């Protein structure tokens, strides 16, 4: 499994139509959670965010939002934002454009948002252009990955990934999923505690 904890500037430059970070000169961070809502992980996340008065953005899979409608509503009721993450978690570069956009439209029936994050971060330039120009989505990527999806890591290591690489304006990825749960429940509280003690604020993506 190959991935980079910190997104290189060259990648950000090549995909400059996407949002990778949100620098403002303030000590702000942007937590994001992919692949939910999940009946165990998502309530835990919401509890932790409330504890630290933190806001976040949840990129939801359409079929999960449909299955967990009460939980999806709770995310919004607690002041967080949501984004479209396709209906079936499709990889854009391995899916026909017609099928990909139809899957996004299916997800939009359950996810009311102008934010979109491509699963796996894999999307073509054409797909980005069409999503922006025709469907008016903002394509949200990331600056730092916690790697909580990696079963070879510990929760402590995932926390270190974020603490060592995040800076003001960073968009950070965690996952509210079964696969990530073992590491998420350890890493997220540590990240929230550390950055809060350092005077940072956690905001949702506008």
N, C-alpha and C positions, 0 to 999 in steps of 0.2 A: 504494500500500500504506500503510494507516494503522495505526499502533500507538503506544503510549506506552512509553517506556523505564521509567519509574517509575509504578507503579500508584497512581492518586489515592485519597485517603482515602475519598472519596464512593463510589467503586466498591466498596471493601472493606466499607464500611458497608452498602451495598445487598445485597451477597452475604456477609452476616456469618456464614452457616453454613459458609463455606469458610475454609480456612487460607491466609492470605496471607503471614504472617511468623511467626517464633517468638522473640519477645523474651524475654530471660532475665537481662539485666543483665551478661552475659558477652560477650566478643568472639568470638562464634560466627557462622558463615555456613553457609548450606545450599545447596550446589550441586545442581542437578538437570539431568538430560539427557533430552530427549524424543525419541521416534520410533525408537529402536534396538530390539534390538542391530544394529549395522552392522559388517561384517567388517573395515573399515579404521579407522573413527572410534572405535569402542568400545575396541579394544585400545590405541590411542593414549591415550585418556582414562584407562584403567586404569593405564597406565604413568606418566602424569603425576601421577595421584592418589597412587600409591605413592611417587613421588619426594618428595612433600611431606607424606606421612603423612596424607593427607586422605581423608575418607569422603564419599560422595555418594548420591543417590537417582536411580535410572534408571526413568523412566516408559516402559515398553516397549509397542510395538504387538504384539498377539497373533500376527499372522502372521510377524513378524520373530523373536519369541521361539521360535516353532515351527521356523522355518528355521535359526536360529542357536542351537540348544539348548546346545551346548558353551560358547558365549560367554555365554549367559544364566547358565549354571551358574558360570562364572568370575566374573561380577559378584558373585554371592552368596558364592562361596568366598573372595573377597578382602574380605569384610566390609561390602559396600555393601547398600543396600536397593533394592527394586524396587517399581513401582507399575503398575497397570492403566491403559492409555492407549487402550482399545478394541482390537478385533481389526483393523479396517480404517481406523482414523483418521477416524472419522465426526464431523461437526459436529452437536452435539446439537440446536441450534436449527433445523436444516434436515433433521432425520431424525425419523420417527415414533417415539413412545416405545417401541412394541413392538419395532421394528427396532433401536433404540438399545440397549435393555437386553439383547436377544438377542446383539448384537455384544459387549457387555461380558462376558456370560456365556461366550461363545466364547473371549474372551481369557483369562478366569479359568481355563480348562483348562490354560493354559501359564504363567500368571503368578499365583503364590500370594502374595497381598498384600491388605491391607485399605486400601491407599492407591489413590486414583483421581485422575487429572488429565484433564479434558475436552480433547480436541484443539481447538486454536485458542482455548481458554478460553471456548468458546461452549456454554452449557448453560442449560436453563430452570430456573426455581424448582421446578417440579414434579419434574423429573428429579433435582435436588439432594436434595429431600426424600425421594424414594423410595430413592435410593442410600444415604442416611444411615439411614433408618428401617427399610427392608426388607432391604437388602443389607449394612448396617453398614460402609459405606465412609467413610473420611475424605476429603473433597474438598480436594485440595491445589492451590492456585493459585500465585501468585508476587508478589514485591515488585519485582523488577528483571529486565528482559529484556536479554540481550546483543545481540539482533538479528542473530545469526550467520546466520540464514536469509535476510537481505536482501543480495542480490547487488550492490546499489549501494554497499555499505559495504566498507571494508577491515577486515582482522583487527585492526589497531591501533585503529580506531574502535570496534569491538565491545568490546575490552578497556577503553577509556575509558568506554564506556557503563556498565560494571559498576563500575569503580573510582570513578567520579564519583558514583554513586547508591546503592551498597550501604552498609548500615549494620549494626551488630550486630543479629542476628536475621533478616536478609534471606534470603528464598528467591530464588535466582537461576536463570534458565533459560539453558542452552545446548542444542544439539541434536547427537546422534550420528547424523547423516544425510549422505547424499551432497550434498544441497543446501548444507549448512552447512560442510562439511569444509574448504573453502579458507580460511574465516575462523576456524573453530574452532581449527585447528592453530596459529594465531598468537596468538589471543586468550587461550585457556585457560592456557597457561604463564605469560603475563604477569600474569593475574589471580591465579593461585596464588602466584607469586613475590611480587607486591606485598603481598597481604594477609598472607601468612606472615611477611614481613619486618616488618609492622606488629603482629605478635603475635596475629593471628586464628587460630582453629581452624575447620576445615571438618568439619561433621558431617552424618551422614545423618538423614533425618526419621524420628522414632519413630512 
